Amino acid sequence: MSIITSVEELKAIYEGVSEASIAKVTKVLTPEYRRMIETSPFMALATVGPEGLDCSPRGDLGGVVRISDDATLLLPDWRGNNRIDSLLNIVRDPRVALMFLVPGSNTAMRINGRAVISAEPELLKSFEMDGRHPRSVTVITIHEVYFQCARALMRAELWNPERFVDPKSLPTPGNLLKAAKADFDQETYDREWSERAARTMW
């Protein structure tokens, strides 16, 4: 296998960057970019820390983040598995990358920036949902924002119902856990999961 080991080698096999690829990058949210971000209920949050990289799915009713101003986003940290991999990374290395998806749209939005974690009581209270509050809020300062070429989502036919996979054909969470830990009780975990998730959504 031939391995590319330099920037020069890599650039030699790709055509020049198009004007649109450069022009689309802004340092703050334009009104159009704001609309895309406000509409997105799901994003992936990428962080980096001493142990390596992490990419975490984030989702919420309506918009997954709150836009504080054209250069600042607020991301509530709702209940999860308490590994807090992303948060641990952020307090040690503030660099973050975000990719937003809007169901039905082939346009993905990307943001690169820096983040801090806040547990300020009034901020947490402002995100109240079903009487509960997030335990922290990630405050993201935008350094650059742009939309992603639609080809990847088009190739994947991500929103085509005819391409949806029957969940019953896939391993259950319990199956996946048992594969990692042979004595794990997958039947109990799978049986109780739906009720537990509904009870601890916020």
Secondary structure by P-SEA (a helix, b strand, c coil): ccccccaaaaaaacccccaaaaaaccccccaaaaaaaaaccbbbbbbbcccbbbbbbbbbcccccccccccbbbbbbccccccaaaaaaaaacccbbbbbbcccccbbbbbbbcccccccaaaaaaaccccccccbbbbbbbcbbbbccaaaaaaaccccccccccccccccaaaaaaaaccccaaaaaaaaaaaaaaaccc
